[in-house]
Amino acid sequence: MDLGEGLRKALAKLTGASLMDERAVKEFIKELQRTLISNDVNVKLVFELTKRVEERTLKEKPLPGVSAKEHAVRAVYDELVKLMGQKYEAKVEKQKILLLGLFGSGKTTSTIKLAKFFKEKGLKPGVICCDTFRPAAREQLQQLAERNSIPFYGEVEEDAAKVAVNGISALATNDVIILDSSGRSAFDSELSKELKRIYDATKPDACFLVLSADIGQVAGKQAAEFNSAVPISGVIVTKLDGSGKGGGALSAVASTGAKVAFIGTGEKADDFEPFDPTKYVGRLLGFPDLDALLSKMQKVAEEVNLDPDAMMEKFTLKVFYDQLKATKKMGPLKNIFGMLGAVDLPKEMVEQGEDKLKKFEVMISSMTPEEREDAQLIKKSITRQERIARGAGVKVEDVRKLISEFERMEKMMGMFKKDRGFRRKMEKMMSGKMPGFG
């Protein structure tokens, strides 16, 4: 059981208790301790945190209008936020950044993710491969850079510091220069010397250590080791999407005094964000993250040129098709439901929903432009239904279900069109301007 699921189950048991007495709270505290320790959070930190939660729950007087159960949830939320560290504010300015890390930490992919982050902030980034140790490191970074339209520099040279200096010169017109350094299986004196040479030769404005979430408490030790070689400005924690030890890694880093700067939550270049403990803990506890959802919706709408006005004026299968493509770009349905706070939906239900959307997309792609504009052509013609089914590799019944689903959505959009107040809200949401979220 991962950290988030364990925390949600423990809280659900407490808030579902018929009586919120000292016994119920103490049982909850034991469950909370088991959950945190089993997810690799340091035992000392766990007992300190749960002691504060117990004292606040039993001794603090809830605010007016707040129930005892809501007060307990708030205490858990507040203490977990403190455990995970502080919010990171990224400096959006001209700078040189050195990335460090061991093999398997996700350093090279984080180099591109960081570059894309600054690119989306309006800066011109460039990346340099200073990894002269790992075979094919240069080719890997170059391919990722080209795929994301990021300027790249690399050369066949054993001296990593020399490559770094040459790269900075070659990318002199770029605003943000990110240097991807060599890694090792473990931190050693050879790696320490190489990092110091690069640091002394380039004088970077920031040094970010890349750590994988699945190493748990070891994250604190690694942060201290690398900091002994060069001053660490912050830590990038990767693989937080599927690691049960994510909380252990984050809390271990925070306990050393180092800052968690960014987190990687998936494989895509967009699955990367500055660390905000309030949002991270909110996701663990199943609180909706509407800010993140609306931001993602706005970004995807711009990428696929999804026009809210066109969607409201004339809802066709073509518009529905564009919506399906936009939904795919937003990532797995599991992540979207997570942003809505529905994190514990059965896996089978989520998978069925994804399969259904994929099937719809294939069927619509098998239609002619005329059919996408007028669904009635398909509804009235069994020949068209059979042709679309053959082209999509599905049954005719599936095509009929799609048309039925579309007509239901079409009626709903017609109702929204008549409701001007709702339409204004939709337009604000699509542009990321909902009150309180923009």
N, C-alpha and C positions, 0 to 999 in steps of 0.2 A: 504493500500500500504506500503510495507516494505521500509526501508531506501535506499537500493541499487536501487530499481525500481524507487523510487521518484527522487533520484539524477540523474539517467540516463535520465529520462523523462525531467527534468528541463534543463539538458545540451543539450539534443537533440533539445529542443525548441530554445535554444540560438544559437547553431551552425547551425540550419536550418533557422534562420532568414535571410531575404534578405539583411538587413542592420544592421551592428554591431555598433549601435550608443548608446548614453547615455540612451535613453529611453529603448532600448532592454536590456541593462545591468541592469537597475533598476528593470525592470519587472522580469528578471532572479533572481535578488537578493531576491525579495519578494517570489518567488517560492521556492528558496533555503531555506529561513527562515521557510516557512510553512512546508516544508518537514522535516527539522531537528527538529523543535519543535513538530510536530505530531509524530515523532519517539522518543520522550522523551529525547532529548538532552537539557541540561540546557539553559534557555532563555538567560541568561547573556552571556554564552559561544557562543551561536548562533549569537547574535548581534555583538560580538567582531570579530568572524570569518568572517561573511558576510561583515563587514565594511572593513576588510583587503582585502577580495576578490574584492570588488568594487573598492577600491583604486588602487590595482594592475592592475585590468582589464582596468580601465580608464586612469591611470596616468603612469604606467610603460611602457617602450618601449619594444616591443617584440624583442627577439633575432633574428639575421639575419636568414632568411629562415623559420621563424615561423610566421604563420598568427595570426591575432588578435583573432580569434576564438580558435585556438590551445593554445594561450597564456592564454585565460580565463579558459580553461579546466585545464591547468597546475596550475593556481593560486588556483583553487578549490581543486585539488589534494594535493598540497603542504600544504594548510591550514588545510585540513582534517587530513593529516598525523600528523601535529603538535598537533591537538586537541586530537588525540588518544594516544599520549604518545610515548615512545621510544622502539626501538627494544630490545628484551631480548636475552641475550647470556647465555644459560644454561651451568652450570659448570659440565663438565663430569669428575667427580672425586669421590673418596670415601667420603660419607657424610650421615648424618641423617636428615630426612625431616619430619616435623610435618604438617599435613593437618588439617585445621579448617573449620567450616562452619555450617550453619543452616540446618534444615531438608529441603529436596527437592532441595538442591543446586547441587547435583551430586557428592558429596564428595567421596563416596565409589567407584563409577565407575572411578572417576578421579585418585584415589589411584592406581588402576590397570593400567590405561592408562599411568600414570607417570612411574610406574615400567617398563612397556613394552618399553617406550621411552628410558630409561636407558639401558635396556637389549639389544636393537637394537644398542646402542652405544658401546657395548662390555663389559658392566659392569654386575655384578651379583647382582640383586635387591632382596629384601625380604620385605614383608608387615606384619604389626602388627595391629590387631584389638584392639584399646584402647576404642572402643565405648561400654561402659558397661550400657548405658542408653536405647538404642533402642532395642526392642525385635528382635531377629533373625539377628542382625547386624553382629555377628560373622559368622553365617552360610552363609550369603550373600557374605561377603568378601572372605571367604574360597572357596566357589564355583567358584567365579570369578578368584581367584588366581590359582586354580587347572586347570580351563579351559585354562588359558594362561601360564601354567607351571611356575608360580611364587611361590617361597617358602613362606609359611604362618605361622604366630604364633598367637594363641588366647587361652584364658582360661576362665573358669568360676570364675570370681573374680570381686567384686564391685569396688575395688580401681584401677582406670584407670592408675594412676602413677606406681603402682606396676606391672601391666600387661606390661606397656611400658618398664620398667627396665628388667623384666624377658625376654621379647621378644628380646630386644637388645642383651642380653646375649646368647639367643638361636640362634640368627642369626649373631653371631659375625664374621663368615667367609664371610658374604655378603658385597659387596662394598657399596651398597646404601640401607639404611633401611628407609622405609616410614611408618609413624605412622598415622593411621586413627582414629581421635578423635571423641568424641560424639558431637551431635548437639542438638539444641533445636528449638522450634517454633519461638523463638525470643531471642536475646542476653540478658542474665540476670546475676546477681551476682553469681549464682551457677555455671553457665558455665564458667564464668570468673575465678573463684577460681580453678575449675578443670583443665583448660588449663594452669594456672600458675603452678600448682603442677606437671603436666606432663613436662612442659618446664624446671622447676627447677631440676627435677629428671633426665632428659635425655640430657639437653643442646644441642638441635638440631642445626645443621648448618644453616638450613633454615626453615622458617614457611610460608606456602602458604595458603592463604584464598581462599576457593572455593565459587564462586558466580554464580548464574544463570543469564544469559543475560536478561531474561524476567522481572527482577526487576527494570530495567532502572536506573533512577537517584538515587534510594535508595542505589545502589551499593557503592556510595561514603560514605554515612552515615555508612553502615555496615563495610566498610574497616576501618573507623576511630574508631568504637566501638571495633572491635577485636584487633586493634593496641594498644588500651589502656590496654589490658590484656597481650598480648605478642607481641614482635616486629615482624611486618609483613615484610617478605622479598619480597613478591610478591603476585599477585592475579591470580588465575586460573578462567577464565570466561567460563562457560559451556553453552550449548544449543544455540550456535551462528548460528546454521544451519537454525532455523526456527523462530527466535525472531525478531520482528520489533523494539525491544527496545535495541538491541545489541549495537548500536552506543551510546545510552544514558548511558548504563552501562560502556562501555569502557572509554568514555569521563569523566564520573563522577569519576571513579577510578583514571584516570590520573590527574584530577584537584586537588585531595587530595595529590598528590605527590607520591602516591604508584605506583609501577610498575605492569603492566599486564605482567605476566610471560609466561603463556600458555593459549591457547584457545582450547575448545572442539567444534568441528564442526559437530558431528554426534554421533550415538549410538555405533558404532564399536570401538574396542580398538585402531585402527589405526587413528581414526578421532580426532587427538590430535597433536598439534604442538607448538613450541615456538612462542610467539607473535611477529609479524613483521608488524608494522602499514603500511608500504609501500605496502605490499602484501594484507593486509586486505582492505585498501582503493582502491587498484587496482581492487580487486574483486567487490567491491561495484560499481565502475564506469564502470565495464565491460571490464577491460584491461585483455588480456591473461596472464595466469600464467604458462608459458611453463616450468619453473624450477620445479614447483610442479608436473606438469603432467609427465615430463620425470622421475622424482624421483619415482613417483608412478608406472610408467610403469616398471622401472628397478626392483623395489621391488617385484611387482607381477610376473614378468617374472622369477625371482629367486624362488619364492614360488611355482609356478606351473611347474617349470623346462621347461619353454618355450624356445626352442632352435631357435634362429634367423636363423642359418645355415640350419636347417631342414626345416624351413618355406620357405626359399628361394629356396632350392634344389628341394623339391618335395612337392607341395601344395596339400594335400588330405583333405577329409572330417574329418579325424582324427585330422589333424593340425588345421583345421577350428574349430573343437569342442574344442580343447585346447585353441584357441584364445577366444572363447565365454566364457569359464570358467574364463579366465584371465580378460576379460572385466567385468564380474560379481564381481570379487574380487576388481576391481578398484572403486566399489561403484555405486550409481545411475547414469544413463546417464546425469541427470541434473547437477551433480557435474563435470562430465567429460567435458560437454559442457561449463560449467562455467570456467574451467581452460583454455579453448580455447577462452574465451571472448564472447561466444554465450549464454549469460545469460537470454535473453528475448525470447527464442524460445517458441512458444505456448505449453502449458501444454499437450494438446491433442497429438501434434506431438511427444513429448518426451515419453509419455505413449505408443503410438503406436509403437515407436521404441523399447521400452523395451519389449512389448508383442511379437514383431516379433522375437527378440533375444531369448526369453524364448521358443517360439514355435520351433525355429530352433534347440535349444539345446535338447529338448525332442525328436524331430524326429531323430536326429543323435544318441541319446542314444538308440533308438529302432532298430538301424541297426546292422548287424553282423560285426565282425572285417574285413571280406573280402570286404564288401560293403563300409566301411569307407575308405579303401585303394583304391578302384576303383569305382568311382561314375557311370561309364558307366554300371555297372551291374544293377544298379537301373533304369537308364534312359531307358534301353532296355527291362525291364521286368515290365509289368503292375502288375504281381502277387506280385513282391517284393514291388512295390509302395503301393499296397493295404494292404499288411502285415504291413509295416511301419506305414501307416496311422492309422490302427486299434490299433497298439501298442502305438502310441503317442496320440490317441484320436483326430485326425485331419482329414481333407478331403484329398483325393488323390491329388486334385489340389494344396494343400499346400506343399505336398512332391515334386511335379513337380516344384513349385516356388522355393523351396530350391535348387533343382538341377540346375535350371536356374541361380539362384543367385550365386551359387558356381562356375559354369562354367565361369561366368563373372569375378569373382574374380581370378579364375585360369588363365585366359588370361592376366589379369592385372599383376599378379605375374610373368608370363612368360616374359612380357615386362620389368619388373623391373630387372629380372634375367640377361637380356641382357645388361642392363644399369649398368655398373660396378660402375660408380660414385654414382648413386642412392643407389646401394647396400651398398656401404661403409657408406653412410649417415644413412641408416636403421640400420646397425650394431652398429654404434656409438650411435644412438638414443636408441636402446634396451639396451645398456650398460651404458646409462646415461652420455655419453661423447660428446654430441654435443657442438660445440664451443660456449662459452659464458654462458653455462648452467651447467658446471661441474667443 
